[in-house]
Amino acid sequence: MFKVTLMRAVASLLLIFSLSCARAEIAQPPPADDPLVDLATVDPTILVGLRYATPRNITGRALYPAAARCIVRRHVAEGLKVAQAWLRPQGYGLKIWDAYRPPAVQQALFEVVKNRSFVAAPEKGHTLHTWGAVVDATLVDAKGREMKMPTDFDDFTPAAAMNYRGKDAEIAHHLDLLHWAMARGGFIGMRTEWWHFIGKHWRSCTPVQVDSMLPGKDGLWVATGAASAVVEQSGR
C-alpha cells in the first residue's frame, strides 16, 4: 500500500511539472480569430459522445441536436490530437463528453444546478465552454470502452476532484494517464472536475454564439456574435 501511495505521489509531482511546462508554452498564442472547427476534421480517431445531445445528463433531457458536432477552437483540436497520439501506442484514447456549449445551454444547466461552485451563472458571465476553449474528456481503451474513473460526468461532489483520494489503483492509473495525455496537449485541469480541461491559449479567445451546432460545408463555424467577455472563475 505504501509503495502504491508513493508511486501516485511521484506521478502527481511529475504531472504538476508537466502542466507547468505546458503553461510555459503559451508564448505564441493563436490569432484572436482562431476558428471554431469540427474536431473530427482534425483527428477523426478521437471518440465523441456529447452527453448533452442525449438525456444522459444532469437535466435528464437532450440539450443539443442529436447530430451536433464536437466544436472547438483549432488550437484546442490540435492539442487533443497531440494527447491522442500519446495515448494510442499505450492502447488507450480520448472520448469527448462536451466541448463548445451555446450560452442557451449554459442557462439551462444553471437553472437545474443553481450552484455557482459548479455551473457559472449566465448573468454573471460565461464558462470557457462558450468560448470553445474547453473540453470535458475521459479515457477509453482500444475498443472505445470507457475506463473506470473516479465518478461519472457532471458529478458535483468532492469525489469528482482532479486529485483522486480514493484507494482504487486502477482508477488512479486511468486518471494519471488522462492527465498526462492532456498535459502533453498543453491543457490545464480544473481542481473540482477531473474531466474538465482548458486549452492553453484560452486567454486569446472570447465568448461566441454560433448559428448552429450542425456541420457547415467545410466543417468550420463562424460566430454570429460575441457574448459577454466576463468569466465566472468558480463555475464551468
C-alpha positions as CSV (number, residue, x, y, z in Angstrom):
1,M,0.0,0.0,0.0
2,F,2.9,2.3,0.9
3,K,4.5,1.6,-2.5
4,V,1.3,2.4,-4.4
5,T,0.9,5.6,-2.4
6,L,4.5,6.6,-3.1
7,M,4.2,5.9,-6.8
8,R,1.0,8.0,-7.0
9,A,2.7,10.9,-5.1
10,V,5.6,10.8,-7.5
11,A,3.2,10.7,-10.5
12,S,1.3,13.7,-9.2
13,L,4.6,15.7,-8.8
14,L,5.6,14.8,-12.4
15,L,2.1,15.7,-13.6
16,I,2.4,19.1,-11.9
17,F,5.8,19.6,-13.5
18,S,4.4,18.6,-16.9
19,L,1.4,21.0,-16.5
20,S,3.8,23.8,-15.6
21,C,5.8,23.1,-18.7
22,A,2.6,23.2,-20.7
23,R,1.7,26.6,-19.3
24,A,5.2,27.9,-20.2
25,E,4.5,27.1,-23.9
26,I,1.9,29.9,-24.1
27,A,4.5,32.2,-25.6
28,Q,2.9,32.2,-29.1
29,P,-0.9,32.2,-28.8
30,P,-3.0,31.7,-32.0
31,P,-4.6,34.7,-33.6
32,A,-7.6,36.3,-32.0
33,D,-9.8,34.9,-34.7
34,D,-8.7,31.3,-34.1
35,P,-11.6,29.5,-35.8
36,L,-14.0,27.0,-34.4
37,V,-13.7,23.6,-36.1
38,D,-15.3,20.2,-36.0
39,L,-12.8,18.0,-34.0
40,A,-13.4,15.2,-36.4
41,T,-11.8,17.2,-39.3
42,V,-8.6,17.5,-37.2
43,D,-8.4,14.0,-35.6
44,P,-11.2,11.5,-36.6
45,T,-9.7,8.9,-34.2
46,I,-10.9,10.8,-31.1
47,L,-14.2,9.4,-30.0
48,V,-17.1,11.9,-29.4
49,G,-20.1,11.2,-27.2
50,L,-21.7,14.6,-26.4
51,R,-23.7,13.9,-23.3
52,Y,-25.9,17.0,-23.7
53,A,-27.0,15.6,-27.1
54,T,-28.7,12.8,-25.1
55,P,-30.9,12.6,-22.0
56,R,-28.0,11.1,-20.1
57,N,-27.0,14.3,-18.3
58,I,-27.9,16.3,-15.2
59,T,-31.1,17.8,-16.8
60,G,-32.5,14.4,-17.9
61,R,-33.1,15.7,-21.5
62,A,-31.2,16.4,-24.7
63,L,-29.9,20.0,-24.9
64,Y,-28.1,19.7,-28.2
65,P,-29.4,18.4,-31.6
66,A,-28.8,14.6,-32.0
67,A,-26.4,15.3,-34.8
68,A,-24.5,18.1,-33.0
69,R,-20.8,18.2,-33.8
70,C,-17.9,18.5,-31.3
71,I,-16.9,22.1,-31.9
72,V,-13.7,23.6,-30.5
73,R,-11.1,26.3,-31.3
74,R,-8.5,25.0,-33.7
75,H,-5.7,25.2,-31.1
76,V,-7.8,23.0,-28.8
77,A,-8.3,20.4,-31.6
78,E,-4.6,20.4,-32.3
79,G,-3.8,19.9,-28.6
80,L,-6.3,17.0,-28.4
81,K,-4.6,15.5,-31.4
82,V,-1.2,15.5,-29.5
83,A,-2.9,13.9,-26.5
84,Q,-4.4,11.2,-28.6
85,A,-1.1,10.4,-30.3
86,W,0.5,9.9,-26.9
87,L,-2.3,7.6,-25.7
88,R,-2.8,5.4,-28.7
89,P,0.5,3.4,-28.6
90,Q,-0.4,2.5,-25.0
91,G,-3.8,1.1,-26.1
92,Y,-5.9,4.0,-25.0
93,G,-7.6,7.0,-26.4
94,L,-9.8,10.1,-25.7
95,K,-13.5,10.4,-25.6
96,I,-15.1,13.9,-25.5
97,W,-18.2,14.4,-23.5
98,D,-18.6,18.2,-24.1
99,A,-16.8,21.0,-26.0
100,Y,-18.3,24.2,-27.3
101,R,-21.5,24.9,-25.4
102,P,-24.1,27.6,-26.5
103,P,-25.0,30.2,-23.9
104,A,-28.6,29.0,-24.0
105,V,-27.5,25.6,-22.9
106,Q,-25.4,27.1,-20.1
107,Q,-28.6,28.9,-18.9
108,A,-30.5,25.6,-18.9
109,L,-27.8,23.9,-16.9
110,F,-27.7,26.7,-14.3
111,E,-31.5,26.5,-13.9
112,V,-31.1,22.9,-12.9
113,V,-28.0,23.0,-10.7
114,K,-28.1,26.6,-9.4
115,N,-24.8,26.2,-7.7
116,R,-22.1,28.7,-8.8
117,S,-19.4,26.5,-7.5
118,F,-20.1,24.0,-10.3
119,V,-22.0,25.9,-13.0
120,A,-21.4,29.5,-13.9
121,A,-24.4,31.8,-13.6
122,P,-25.2,33.1,-17.1
123,E,-26.0,36.6,-15.9
124,K,-22.5,36.8,-14.2
125,G,-20.5,35.6,-17.1
126,H,-19.9,32.6,-19.3
127,T,-18.0,29.4,-18.9
128,L,-15.0,28.8,-21.1
129,H,-17.1,26.2,-22.8
130,T,-19.0,29.1,-24.5
131,W,-15.6,30.2,-25.8
132,G,-14.8,26.9,-27.5
133,A,-11.7,26.7,-25.4
134,V,-12.6,23.8,-23.1
135,V,-13.4,20.1,-23.4
136,D,-14.7,17.5,-21.0
137,A,-12.9,14.3,-21.7
138,T,-12.4,10.8,-20.4
139,L,-10.3,7.8,-21.2
140,V,-11.3,4.8,-23.4
141,D,-9.5,1.6,-24.3
142,A,-8.6,0.5,-27.8
143,K,-12.2,-0.8,-28.4
144,G,-13.7,2.5,-27.3
145,R,-14.9,1.4,-23.9
146,E,-14.9,4.0,-21.2
147,M,-12.3,3.3,-18.5
148,K,-13.1,3.2,-14.8
149,M,-12.7,6.8,-13.4
150,P,-13.4,8.5,-10.0
151,T,-17.0,9.5,-10.9
152,D,-19.4,9.8,-13.9
153,F,-19.7,13.1,-15.8
154,D,-21.3,16.1,-14.0
155,D,-20.9,14.6,-10.6
156,F,-21.0,17.7,-8.4
157,T,-19.4,16.2,-5.3
158,P,-15.9,16.2,-3.7
159,A,-15.3,12.7,-5.3
160,A,-15.0,14.4,-8.7
161,A,-11.9,16.4,-7.7
162,M,-8.9,16.4,-10.1
163,N,-6.7,14.9,-7.3
164,Y,-8.1,11.4,-6.7
165,R,-8.0,10.5,-3.0
166,G,-9.5,7.0,-3.3
167,K,-7.8,3.7,-2.9
168,D,-8.6,2.1,-6.2
169,A,-5.2,1.7,-8.0
170,E,-7.0,1.1,-11.4
171,I,-8.9,4.3,-11.2
172,A,-5.7,6.2,-10.1
173,H,-3.8,4.7,-13.1
174,H,-6.5,5.7,-15.6
175,L,-6.7,9.2,-14.2
176,D,-3.0,9.6,-14.3
177,L,-2.9,8.5,-17.9
178,L,-5.6,11.0,-18.8
179,H,-3.9,13.9,-17.1
180,W,-0.5,13.0,-18.6
181,A,-2.0,12.9,-22.1
182,M,-3.9,16.2,-21.7
183,A,-0.7,17.9,-20.2
184,R,1.1,16.7,-23.3
185,G,-1.5,18.5,-25.4
186,G,-1.0,21.7,-23.3
187,F,-4.2,21.6,-21.3
188,I,-4.8,22.8,-17.8
189,G,-7.0,20.9,-15.4
190,M,-9.8,22.1,-13.1
191,R,-9.5,21.4,-9.4
192,T,-13.1,20.3,-8.9
193,E,-13.7,18.3,-12.0
194,W,-11.3,15.6,-13.2
195,W,-12.8,15.6,-16.7
196,H,-12.5,19.4,-17.4
197,F,-9.6,20.6,-19.4
198,I,-8.8,24.2,-20.6
199,G,-6.9,24.9,-23.8
200,K,-3.6,26.6,-23.1
201,H,-4.4,29.6,-25.3
202,W,-7.8,30.3,-23.8
203,R,-6.8,33.9,-23.0
204,S,-6.7,34.7,-26.7
205,C,-10.4,33.6,-27.1
206,T,-13.7,35.3,-26.5
207,P,-17.2,34.0,-25.9
208,V,-19.1,33.3,-29.1
209,Q,-22.6,32.4,-30.3
210,V,-22.7,30.1,-33.3
211,D,-25.6,29.8,-35.7
212,S,-25.9,26.0,-35.3
213,M,-24.0,23.1,-33.9
214,L,-24.6,21.2,-37.1
215,P,-21.7,21.0,-39.6
216,G,-21.1,23.6,-42.3
217,K,-20.0,22.8,-45.8
218,D,-16.3,23.0,-44.9
219,G,-16.5,21.9,-41.2
220,L,-15.9,25.4,-40.0
221,W,-18.2,27.6,-37.9
222,V,-18.5,31.4,-38.0
223,A,-19.6,33.2,-34.8
224,T,-22.8,35.2,-35.2
225,G,-21.9,37.5,-32.3
226,A,-19.8,37.7,-29.2
227,A,-21.2,37.2,-25.7
228,S,-20.0,38.9,-22.5
229,A,-16.3,38.5,-22.0
230,V,-16.6,38.2,-18.3
231,V,-15.8,34.7,-16.9
232,E,-17.0,33.4,-13.5
233,Q,-13.9,31.5,-12.4
234,S,-15.7,29.3,-9.9
235,G,-18.1,27.7,-12.4
236,R,-17.8,25.6,-15.6
